[in-house]
């Protein structure tokens, strides 16, 4: 039997047995409204990403918040998200400002995913920002 036939046969058998690869898909639905997102979150703010780094199996965004609707009163906020590969992690980009909807886990760490209303503050979040109103400005410290 050729090597190609063995590989193909193994792949078919693994598929029939329900083998799942390392990457699993993320399935979620965003909150239906800004109000629902605000209600479900422990922290809602606009912040500029200063750093976005891998820490263990997670990624951590360090942001400088400029406005808050709910949650932290300090302008320096860390938000943890998944490391990728189908775990619903949100990919922040340093130097970009985001509207962040995050929840605290049992250890008090703020977390967000692509399943929240977190999105870039310019463009995608314009309607959400209008719905939220002015928020509370945070001074630069």
Protein Blocks (a to p, Z undefined) as FASTA:
>chain_A
ZZklmmmmmmmmmmmnopacfbdcddddddfbfklmmmmpmbdcddddfbdcdehjbccd
ddddfbdfbhcfbfbdcddddebjhnopacddehiacdddddddfkopacddfkbmbdcf
ehjlmmmmmmnonojadddZZ
